[in-house]
Amino acid sequence: MENIDIWWLLIPVSLLPVFFALGWLAARVDIKILMKYAKNVPEHFYAGVNALVDKNTTAAAHHLAEAASMQGNVYELSLSLGKLYRQRGENDKAIAMHKALLDSPDTVGAKRERVLYELGLNYQNAGLVDRAEQILLGLQHSNMAQSANEILLNIYQQDRDWEKAIATAQLLAHDEQTYQFEIAQFYCEMAQAELFRGNDDAAQQKVQAALQANPKCARANMIAGDIAVKQGRFQDAVAAYSAIEQQNHAYLSMVGERLYDAYDALGNPQAGLDVLTGYAKTFPDVDLNQVIYDKSLLLHGEQTAAQTVLELIRAKPDLNGMYRLLGLHLPELNPQWKADADMMRNVIGRQLQKSFMYRCRSCHFKSLVHFWHCPACNKWETFTPNKIEI
């Protein structure tokens, strides 16, 4: 019995050479097949790949074009070459390459849809937006619909065609990304345009649509407050501006003066000043010091205004605060120190102009003015509502 058990153990060991032989044979067959196909690939293809690795797109485009011409109609190679032309800004060559690929009898079904998508991108890159839109709209019921709509959304935002942008964003919406944030901004753009044209009622409707899409849209309440002020509904203006505290308190600095003016129009400027001072103490990151000083100066005089702002600056000292602090103390300094303090204040002021800016939280683009739509990365509401030290 023990001898039988030993033989069962020896059988797998005796088969090991057979397994090694089969593995060696399979590897040899794979290598032969690989070498066979490798001989059929033009040298220009390898040269093109090598040039891409070296980031030499000029040489890469040349070699890949030669490889494509030698191999005839090679779908993937021609598609990639067209994309490379577009990346290099040679849009005419990219368009010609992809149009030629469309004429091939082999380019059908999903392959044709993919080429049409790339052709639409070529036209967009060349500035032929109408042609790009026409092609991309034709892909609405294809496998490329999602990608096509994403490009269409960019086109409509660039053209400020907000109605189409909203419709396209709604088509793109899904559980993971609803696009309600962007849709609210599109409605705000429309509301701002209607308000500029004097169509207050239409502007109010767009504001309500923005808040319905995104209840936390602070910009919508800013516009709602502006509409109310224009129509003399100052209590509604106070309510609209004050609602921003619950939406995103950082934007209070952008409506601070307007909120005070609404209270002033109601005959209660002190209440407006108290609200702003309360915001500044509760949210030190909100820059309201200058507005508070100006309004306190108007209501109570220089001494009270200076004392109020001094308390706020000491609660959160920064370069901006130091600039204001020096300005407040300048009048009381003796002549010997006044000139030096004024010089220091000027140096700090120049530094503030250089280092305090609005910045996009997404791509870090910097600007002296605030943008709702970043001109660099095209994202919405990514700019800091207060200038920050860069």
KAHU-V59158 format. One record per pair of residues at least 12 apart in sequence whose C-alpha atoms are under 10 Angstrom apart, sorted by the first residue. I is the first residue (numbers start at 1). J is the second residue. Records with the same first field share a line. If there is no record, write none. Layout:
BEGIN
I = J + J
END
This chain:
BEGIN
40 = 71
41 = 67 + 70 + 71
42 = 63 + 64 + 66 + 67 + 68 + 70 + 71
43 = 63 + 64 + 66 + 67
44 = 60 + 62 + 63 + 64 + 65 + 66 + 67 + 68 + 70
45 = 60 + 62 + 63 + 64 + 65 + 66 + 67 + 68 + 70 + 71 + 77
46 = 60 + 63 + 64 + 67
47 = 59 + 60 + 62 + 63 + 64 + 67
48 = 60 + 61 + 62 + 63 + 64 + 65 + 66 + 67
49 = 61 + 63 + 64
50 = 63
51 = 63 + 64
52 = 84
57 = 84 + 85 + 87 + 88
58 = 84 + 85 + 88
60 = 81 + 84 + 85
61 = 80 + 81 + 82 + 83 + 84 + 85 + 88
62 = 81
63 = 81
64 = 77 + 78 + 80 + 81 + 84
65 = 77 + 78 + 81 + 82 + 97
68 = 81
73 = 100 + 101 + 104 + 105 + 106 + 107
74 = 101 + 106
75 = 98 + 101 + 102 + 104 + 106 + 107 + 111 + 115
76 = 101 + 111
78 = 94 + 97 + 98 + 100 + 101 + 115
79 = 94 + 97 + 98 + 101 + 111 + 114 + 115 + 118 + 119
80 = 94 + 97 + 98 + 118
81 = 93 + 94 + 97 + 98
82 = 94 + 95 + 96 + 97 + 98 + 99 + 101 + 115 + 118 + 119 + 122
83 = 95 + 97 + 98 + 118 + 119 + 121 + 122
85 = 97 + 122
86 = 118 + 119 + 121 + 122 + 123 + 125 + 126
87 = 122 + 125
89 = 122 + 125 + 126
90 = 122 + 125 + 126
91 = 119 + 121 + 122 + 123 + 124 + 125 + 126 + 127
92 = 122 + 123 + 126
93 = 122
94 = 118 + 119 + 121 + 122 + 123 + 126
95 = 118 + 119 + 120 + 121 + 122 + 123 + 126
96 = 119 + 122
97 = 115 + 119
98 = 112 + 114 + 115 + 116 + 117 + 118 + 119 + 120 + 122
99 = 115 + 116 + 118 + 119
101 = 115 + 116
102 = 114 + 115 + 116 + 119
109 = 142 + 143
110 = 142 + 143 + 144
113 = 135 + 136 + 138 + 139 + 142 + 143 + 144 + 145
114 = 139 + 142 + 143 + 144
116 = 132 + 135 + 136 + 138 + 139 + 144 + 148
117 = 132 + 135 + 136 + 137 + 138 + 139 + 144 + 145 + 147 + 148 + 151
118 = 132 + 135 + 136 + 148
119 = 131 + 132 + 135 + 136
120 = 132 + 133 + 134 + 135 + 136 + 137 + 148 + 151 + 152
121 = 133 + 135 + 136 + 148 + 151
123 = 135
124 = 151 + 152 + 155
129 = 152 + 155 + 156 + 159
130 = 155
132 = 148 + 151 + 152 + 155
133 = 148 + 149 + 151 + 152 + 155 + 156
134 = 152
135 = 148
136 = 148 + 149 + 150 + 151 + 152
137 = 149 + 152
140 = 171
145 = 171 + 172
146 = 171 + 172 + 173
147 = 172
148 = 172
149 = 165 + 168 + 169 + 171 + 172
150 = 168 + 169 + 171 + 172
151 = 168
152 = 164 + 165 + 168 + 169
153 = 165 + 166 + 167 + 168 + 169 + 172
154 = 168 + 378
156 = 168
157 = 186 + 373 + 378
158 = 378
160 = 186 + 189 + 190
161 = 186 + 189 + 190
162 = 183 + 185 + 186 + 187 + 188 + 189 + 190
163 = 183 + 186 + 187 + 190
164 = 186
165 = 182 + 183 + 186 + 187
166 = 179 + 180 + 182 + 183 + 184 + 185 + 186 + 187
167 = 183
168 = 183
169 = 182 + 183 + 186
170 = 183
178 = 213
179 = 213 + 214
180 = 210 + 211 + 212 + 213 + 214 + 215
181 = 210 + 211 + 213 + 214 + 215 + 216 + 217 + 380 + 381
182 = 210 + 213 + 214 + 373 + 379 + 380 + 381
183 = 209 + 210 + 211 + 212 + 213 + 214
184 = 206 + 207 + 208 + 209 + 210 + 211 + 212 + 213 + 214 + 215 + 216 + 217 + 219 + 220
185 = 207 + 210 + 211 + 213 + 214 + 217 + 219 + 220 + 372 + 373 + 380 + 381
186 = 206 + 209 + 210 + 380
187 = 203 + 205 + 206 + 207 + 208 + 209 + 210 + 211 + 213 + 220
188 = 203 + 204 + 206 + 207 + 208 + 209 + 210 + 211 + 217 + 219 + 220 + 221 + 222 + 223 + 224
189 = 203 + 206 + 207 + 210 + 219 + 220 + 223 + 372
190 = 202 + 203 + 205 + 206 + 207 + 210
191 = 203 + 204 + 205 + 206 + 207 + 208 + 209 + 210 + 220 + 223 + 224 + 227
192 = 204 + 206 + 207 + 220 + 223 + 224 + 226 + 227
194 = 206
195 = 223 + 224 + 226 + 227 + 230
198 = 227 + 230
199 = 227
200 = 224 + 226 + 227 + 228 + 230 + 231
201 = 227
203 = 223 + 224 + 227
204 = 220 + 223 + 224 + 227 + 228
205 = 224
206 = 220 + 223 + 224
207 = 219 + 220 + 221 + 222 + 223 + 224 + 227
208 = 220 + 221 + 224
215 = 247
216 = 243 + 244 + 246 + 247 + 248
217 = 244 + 247 + 248 + 381
218 = 240 + 241 + 243 + 244 + 245 + 246 + 247 + 248 + 249 + 250 + 251 + 252 + 381
219 = 241 + 244 + 247 + 248 + 251 + 254 + 372 + 381
220 = 240 + 241 + 244
221 = 237 + 239 + 240 + 241 + 242 + 243 + 244 + 247 + 255
222 = 237 + 240 + 241 + 242 + 243 + 244 + 251 + 252 + 254 + 255 + 258 + 259
223 = 237 + 240 + 241
224 = 236 + 237 + 239 + 240 + 241
225 = 237 + 238 + 239 + 240 + 241 + 242 + 243 + 255 + 258 + 259 + 262
226 = 240 + 241 + 255 + 258 + 259 + 262
227 = 240
228 = 240 + 262
229 = 258 + 259 + 261 + 262 + 265
232 = 262 + 265 + 266
233 = 262 + 265 + 266
234 = 259 + 261 + 262 + 263 + 264 + 265 + 266
235 = 262 + 263 + 265 + 266
236 = 262
237 = 258 + 259 + 261 + 262 + 263
238 = 258 + 259 + 260 + 261 + 262 + 263 + 266 + 272
239 = 259 + 262
240 = 259
241 = 254 + 255 + 256 + 258 + 259 + 260 + 262
242 = 255 + 256 + 259 + 275
245 = 279 + 283
248 = 385
249 = 279 + 282 + 283 + 285 + 286 + 385
250 = 283 + 284 + 285 + 286 + 287 + 384 + 385 + 386
251 = 286 + 287 + 384 + 385 + 386
252 = 276 + 279 + 280 + 283 + 286 + 287 + 288 + 385 + 386
253 = 276 + 279 + 280 + 285 + 286 + 287 + 288 + 289 + 291 + 385 + 386
254 = 286 + 287 + 288 + 370 + 385 + 386
255 = 288
256 = 272 + 273 + 275 + 276 + 279 + 286 + 287 + 288 + 289 + 290 + 291 + 292
257 = 272 + 273 + 276 + 288 + 290 + 291 + 292 + 294 + 295
258 = 272
259 = 272 + 273 + 275 + 276
260 = 272 + 273 + 274 + 275 + 276 + 291 + 292 + 295
261 = 273 + 295
263 = 275
269 = 295 + 296 + 299
270 = 295 + 296 + 299 + 300
272 = 292 + 295
273 = 291 + 292 + 293 + 295 + 296 + 299
274 = 292 + 296
275 = 292
276 = 288 + 289 + 291 + 292 + 295
277 = 289 + 291 + 292 + 293 + 296 + 308 + 309 + 312
280 = 292 + 309 + 312 + 313 + 315
281 = 311 + 312 + 315 + 316
284 = 312 + 313 + 315 + 316 + 317
285 = 316 + 386 + 388
286 = 385 + 386 + 387
287 = 320 + 321 + 385 + 386 + 387 + 388
288 = 309 + 312 + 386
289 = 308 + 309 + 310 + 312 + 313 + 320 + 321 + 324
290 = 309 + 321 + 324
291 = 309
292 = 305 + 306 + 308 + 309 + 312
293 = 305 + 306 + 307 + 308 + 309 + 310 + 324
294 = 306 + 309
296 = 308 + 309
302 = 328
303 = 328
305 = 328
306 = 324 + 325 + 327 + 328 + 329
307 = 328
309 = 321 + 324 + 325 + 328
310 = 324 + 325 + 328
313 = 325
318 = 389
319 = 348 + 349 + 351 + 352 + 355 + 356 + 389
320 = 348 + 349 + 351 + 352 + 356 + 387 + 388 + 389
322 = 344 + 345 + 348 + 349
323 = 342 + 344 + 345 + 346 + 347 + 348 + 349 + 352
324 = 345 + 348 + 349
325 = 345
326 = 338 + 341 + 342 + 344 + 345 + 346 + 348
327 = 341 + 342 + 345 + 346
329 = 341 + 342
330 = 342 + 345
351 = 389
352 = 387 + 388 + 389 + 390
353 = 368 + 389
354 = 368 + 389 + 390
355 = 368 + 387 + 388 + 389 + 390
356 = 368 + 386 + 387 + 388 + 389 + 390
357 = 369 + 370 + 384 + 386 + 387 + 388 + 389 + 390
358 = 370 + 371 + 382 + 383 + 384 + 385 + 386 + 387 + 388 + 389 + 390
359 = 371 + 374 + 382 + 383 + 384 + 385 + 386 + 387 + 388 + 389 + 390
360 = 372 + 373 + 374 + 375 + 376 + 377 + 379 + 380 + 381 + 382 + 383 + 384 + 385
361 = 374 + 379 + 381 + 382 + 383 + 384
362 = 374 + 376 + 377 + 378 + 379 + 380 + 381 + 382 + 383
363 = 376 + 377 + 378 + 379 + 382 + 383
364 = 376 + 377 + 382 + 383 + 390
365 = 377 + 382 + 383
366 = 383 + 384 + 387 + 388 + 390
367 = 383 + 387
368 = 387
369 = 383 + 387
370 = 382 + 383 + 384 + 385 + 386 + 387
371 = 383 + 384 + 385
372 = 384 + 385
END
